[in-house]
Amino acid sequence: MFEYEAPADLLKDRIILITGAGSGIGRATALAYAQSGATVILLGREVKKLEAVYDEIESAGYPEPAITPVDLESAGEPQYQELVNGINNEFGRLDGLLNNAGYMGPLMPYQTITLDQWQKILQTNLSASFALSKFCFPLLQAAENASVIFSTSTAGRKAFAYSSAYTVAKHGVEALVQVLFLELENTSNIRVNSVNPGPCATALRRAAYPAEDPATLPQPEQLVPVYLYLMGDDSLKENGKQFSAQE
Ligand SMILES: NC(=O)c1ccc[n+]([C@@H]2O[C@H](COP(=O)([O-])OP(=O)(O)OC[C@H]3O[C@@H](n4cnc5c(N)ncnc54)[C@H](OP(=O)(O)O)[C@@H]3O)[C@@H](O)[C@H]2O)c1
């Protein structure tokens, strides 16, 4: 596992947008960011899941979070602009963006995947991460230092059979990180890095590997240290790099 012990106030007064915050790795990371002092903006599709995370954060006495339900599969420019306007009106900046929402679907040969399934996987994992990074740029620029993290996958770093759309999407996310790094490295306060969480007991993993015993996998909470490290000031020099939560 990636080893990092965060100071108690690592993210004090930071404003951080987290996608896929209602479950799995996004939920665990949102709770850890809030515990470290951040005001977290929880983005996901299912309001009930976001509300449950909101309640957990509030009852723990961490800074009051915000909820922003968005369906990343269907969102277009007006929805992204509305989201950014809302954050701008309330907070005026973003210190961090964790592009973490993802959808994998079941494993299947490329001959049987429908174009709709292909589009859904590309849209949710790749195009939405691009769109959020693009639309949030002015908010990130307004921060003193901003960190953008992308949850990728082992499938973003090598090819997997029966996972064509997900492999292509996550390779695309790794490529996007490199492009943003090249465009931003000498001109801005924004650093970009990717994290491969590795296999982890979440709904996404269960849907792809239904026969696997989740008890054999790490829990989302165990993967949080690398996400804390990359969001806080101890990682100010990390830019354009690939990290792994389980190495
Ligand atoms: N678990 C693993 O083994 C593993 C391994 C490698 C990489 N990853 C990556 O880790 C990230 C987090 O996944 P997870 O494992 O934590 O799975 P998860 O618990 O299923 O979480 C996925 C999250 O993405 C959100 N999401 C999916 N489609 C969405 C949409 N159309 N609009 C808005 N939000 C959407 C879901 O929100 P709703 O529930 O509200 O729809 C959910 O909170 C993903 O990028 C995944 O590819 C996971």
Ligand as a Chemical Component Dictionary entry (heavy atoms), coordinates in Angstrom:
data_LIG
# 
_chem_comp.id                   LIG 
_chem_comp.type                 NON-POLYMER 
_chem_comp.pdbx_formal_charge   0 
_chem_comp.three_letter_code    LIG 
# 
loop_
_chem_comp_atom.comp_id 
_chem_comp_atom.atom_id 
_chem_comp_atom.alt_atom_id 
_chem_comp_atom.type_symbol 
_chem_comp_atom.charge 
_chem_comp_atom.model_Cartn_x 
_chem_comp_atom.model_Cartn_y 
_chem_comp_atom.model_Cartn_z 
_chem_comp_atom.pdbx_ordinal 
LIG N1  N1  N 0  -12.893 -0.848 -7.463  1  
LIG C1  C1  C 0  -11.895 -1.215 -8.215  2  
LIG O1  O1  O 0  -11.465 -2.368 -8.182  3  
LIG C2  C2  C 0  -11.242 -0.206 -9.135  4  
LIG C3  C3  C 0  -10.056 -0.590 -9.769  5  
LIG C4  C4  C 0  -9.452  0.319  -10.638 6  
LIG C5  C5  C 0  -10.016 1.558  -10.838 7  
LIG N2  N2  N 1  -11.172 1.914  -10.205 8  
LIG C6  C6  C 0  -11.726 3.247  -10.477 9  
LIG O2  O2  O 0  -12.037 3.877  -9.250  10 
LIG C7  C7  C 0  -13.069 4.845  -9.477  11 
LIG C8  C8  C 0  -14.130 4.725  -8.382  12 
LIG O3  O3  O 0  -14.840 3.522  -8.551  13 
LIG P1  P1  P 0  -15.271 2.585  -7.329  14 
LIG O4  O4  O 0  -14.483 1.356  -7.449  15 
LIG O5  O5  O -1 -15.247 3.359  -6.077  16 
LIG O6  O6  O 0  -16.748 2.173  -7.769  17 
LIG P2  P2  P 0  -18.209 2.598  -7.260  18 
LIG O7  O7  O 0  -18.333 2.414  -5.795  19 
LIG O8  O8  O 0  -19.138 1.873  -8.159  20 
LIG O9  O9  O 0  -18.214 4.159  -7.541  21 
LIG C9  C9  C 0  -18.380 4.690  -8.811  22 
LIG C10 C10 C 0  -18.961 6.062  -8.626  23 
LIG O10 O10 O 0  -19.086 6.688  -9.914  24 
LIG C11 C11 C 0  -20.323 7.342  -9.934  25 
LIG N3  N3  N 0  -20.895 7.372  -11.280 26 
LIG C12 C12 C 0  -20.992 6.355  -12.159 27 
LIG N4  N4  N 0  -21.651 6.762  -13.252 28 
LIG C13 C13 C 0  -21.975 8.056  -13.045 29 
LIG C14 C14 C 0  -22.661 9.028  -13.799 30 
LIG N5  N5  N 0  -23.183 8.746  -14.998 31 
LIG N6  N6  N 0  -22.808 10.269 -13.286 32 
LIG C15 C15 C 0  -22.309 10.572 -12.071 33 
LIG N7  N7  N 0  -21.644 9.701  -11.302 34 
LIG C16 C16 C 0  -21.488 8.451  -11.794 35 
LIG C17 C17 C 0  -21.262 6.521  -9.075  36 
LIG O11 O11 O 0  -22.290 7.375  -8.583  37 
LIG P3  P3  P 0  -23.791 6.839  -8.456  38 
LIG O12 O12 O 0  -23.708 5.639  -7.557  39 
LIG O13 O13 O 0  -24.509 7.987  -7.871  40 
LIG O14 O14 O 0  -24.229 6.476  -9.836  41 
LIG C18 C18 C 0  -20.345 6.018  -7.975  42 
LIG O15 O15 O 0  -20.370 6.843  -6.847  43 
LIG C19 C19 C 0  -13.580 4.612  -10.885 44 
LIG O16 O16 O 0  -13.042 5.592  -11.747 45 
LIG C20 C20 C 0  -13.032 3.249  -11.239 46 
LIG O17 O17 O 0  -12.851 3.101  -12.621 47 
LIG C21 C21 C 0  -11.796 1.057  -9.354  48 
# 
loop_
_chem_comp_bond.comp_id 
_chem_comp_bond.atom_id_1 
_chem_comp_bond.atom_id_2 
_chem_comp_bond.value_order 
_chem_comp_bond.pdbx_ordinal 
LIG N1  C1  SING 1  
LIG C1  O1  DOUB 2  
LIG C1  C2  SING 3  
LIG C2  C3  SING 4  
LIG C2  C21 DOUB 5  
LIG C3  C4  DOUB 6  
LIG C4  C5  SING 7  
LIG C5  N2  DOUB 8  
LIG N2  C6  SING 9  
LIG N2  C21 SING 10 
LIG C6  O2  SING 11 
LIG C6  C20 SING 12 
LIG O2  C7  SING 13 
LIG C7  C8  SING 14 
LIG C7  C19 SING 15 
LIG C8  O3  SING 16 
LIG O3  P1  SING 17 
LIG P1  O4  DOUB 18 
LIG P1  O5  SING 19 
LIG P1  O6  SING 20 
LIG O6  P2  SING 21 
LIG P2  O7  DOUB 22 
LIG P2  O8  SING 23 
LIG P2  O9  SING 24 
LIG O9  C9  SING 25 
LIG C9  C10 SING 26 
LIG C10 O10 SING 27 
LIG C10 C18 SING 28 
LIG O10 C11 SING 29 
LIG C11 N3  SING 30 
LIG C11 C17 SING 31 
LIG N3  C12 SING 32 
LIG N3  C16 SING 33 
LIG C12 N4  DOUB 34 
LIG N4  C13 SING 35 
LIG C13 C14 SING 36 
LIG C13 C16 DOUB 37 
LIG C14 N5  SING 38 
LIG C14 N6  DOUB 39 
LIG N6  C15 SING 40 
LIG C15 N7  DOUB 41 
LIG N7  C16 SING 42 
LIG C17 O11 SING 43 
LIG C17 C18 SING 44 
LIG O11 P3  SING 45 
LIG P3  O12 DOUB 46 
LIG P3  O13 SING 47 
LIG P3  O14 SING 48 
LIG C18 O15 SING 49 
LIG C19 O16 SING 50 
LIG C19 C20 SING 51 
LIG C20 O17 SING 52 
# 
